[in-house]
Amino acid sequence: RNTMNGFYVYCIRPKHASALPAKGVKFAKSIKVFPFKDIEAVVGEIDPSKLDGEKIKDKILDDPKWAEENIRAHHEVIDRAFQTSVVIPMKFGMMYRTKISLVETLEKYYRKFKSLISRLQDRKEWGVKAYLDHKKFIEGLKKKNKEIQKLEKRRSSVQKGMRWYTERKVDEIVAKELEEEIEKELQYLVGKVEKYTEEIRLNEILSKDIHEPAREVIMNAACLVKNDALKDFKGLFQELAKEATQKGILLELTGPWPPYNFVDVKNE
């Protein structure tokens, strides 16, 4: 008897997009499409008696290697689907115990899925990250700020006992200026980028970027860009990157990505 009557969902897309030769998560079998009206869900079959949301949560906490492998596999399937059509990516771990419950969800969110698909048509997500080169940025600040320059001159002439006070004063001004100047630069960057994007999302910055521990991330933006505006967007990015490098800010462009930051369907 076939117990595989549950479904693991990777993404939603328009009907009749092409085939998906990808392995998918280890706990779901045979990736296929589940058609509903003029859309389809990309799914894998699961045995709901062996697996549920709670078990998945426990497994993620207990076994980071398992979690990493399966989360990567989940995104690979979405990437494959994204090569040939618009996709609405689902979060990792989205499962339905029965065909009926999946159909109910597709019915409930059908209009929302349809409007998202039309909003995302001919658009892709691009990532813009800004990293701070502290040393270079502060050098630039000191050149601009007269008060810091005066204190720097005094530093060499003050008596030893007073030197700590002068140095502390310099540090205080630098810290305050640094914050204000970074804020100014980020507003400038976002203002420029916004002109070439349909939408921009500023994501939360983790205290440390695990991939780049030596560089401080000061901006992590997701941009939804129309395909026909991409050339201009990339041209603008190159200009901004050149300009920013001289100030001690490193800009990085990544993508295209499935629109992870621009789907806000409530996942139930």
Sequence and secondary structure as in RCSB ss.txt:
>XXXX:A:sequence
RNTMNGFYVYCIRPKHASALPAKGVKFAKSIKVFPFKDIEAVVGEIDPSKLDGEKIKDKILDDPKWAEENIRAHH
EVIDRAFQTSVVIPMKFGMMYRTKISLVETLEKYYRKFKSLISRLQDRKEWGVKAYLDHKKFIEGLKKKNKEIQK
LEKRRSSVQKGMRWYTERKVDEIVAKELEEEIEKELQYLVGKVEKYTEEIRLNEILSKDIHEPAREVIMNAACLV
KNDALKDFKGLFQELAKEATQKGILLELTGPWPPYNFVDVKNE
>XXXX:A:secstr
     EEEEEEEEETT         TTSEEEEEEEETTEEEEEEEE TTT  HHHHHHHHHH HHHHHHHHHHHH
HHHHHHHHHS  EE  TT EESSHHHHHHHHHHTHHHHHHHHHHHTTEEEEEEEEEE HHHHHHHHHHH HHHHH
HHHHHHHS HHHHHHHHHHHHHHHHHHHHHHHHHHHHHHHHHHHTT SEEEE    SS TT TTSEEEEEEEEEE
EGGGHHHHHHHHHHHHHHHHHHTEEEEEEEEE  GGG      
